[in-house]
Amino acid sequence: MANLLDRVTIDPEVCGGRPCIRGMRVRVKDILEMLAGGATRGEILADFPYLQDEEITAALEFGARATDHPIMVAVDP
């Protein structure tokens, strides 16, 4: 999975530093929103022929890891 995540790049000069695929102006957020909106992998790849199927998987993995953080809860003594 680490190799897939290498396809996600963050560059302050591209899309304001938001996570993108291979330095292109296709943000991880764009791919996730298309999938959430019901687009299939095939439809995304047809609209963005320079993307690869593995990069859709990389966007999903990046999103999953970005949401996996602990929540600190204060407990009254």
N, C-alpha and C positions, 0 to 999 in steps of 0.2 A: 504494500500500500504506500510505502514511502516514496517509491518512484512516481506513483500517480500524483502525489502531493507536490512533487517537484515541478509539475506543470502549472501549478498555481503560483503566480508571482505577485509581488507587491513592490511597486516602484512609485515614488512620489511624483514622478513626471508623467505617469500614465493613470488616467481616471482618478486623479486626486489621491493616489496611494491606496485605492480600494483593491482588494484581491481580484486579479484578472487571470485569464488563461494565456500562458506563454507570452506575457507582455503585450498581448493584443488588447484592443479595447472591447473585449467581451468579458464583462465582470462575472464573477461567481454568482453574484446576486441576480444577474440577468438570467442565467441558466436555471437557477433555483425557482425564480418567478415563473419562467416559462413552464417548467415541470409542474409547479403548483397550479398553474392555470389550465392544466390538462394537455399540454403539448407532449407528444411522444418524442422519444430519442430520434426517431427517423425524421420527424418534422423539424426538429432543431437542427439536425445535421443537413437537411435539405436547405434550410434558410441560411445556414452558416457553413458552407462546404469546406472551409479551411479548418473547422473543428474536427476532432476525432471522437469516437464513441467513448474512449477511455477518459477523455477530458470532461465529459458529462459525469462520469463516475468520480473523477477527481473533485469536481464541484460539490457533489453530494457528500463525499468524505470530508471535505474541508468544512462544509456547513455542519455536519454531524459533530466534528471535533470542536468547532467554535461554540457549540451550545452545551458542551460537556464540561461544566465548571461547577464546583461545589458552591453551595449557598450557606453562608454562615448565619446561624440563628442564635440570638442572644437568649440565654436562659437565666431567669431570675433565681438568685440563690435562696 
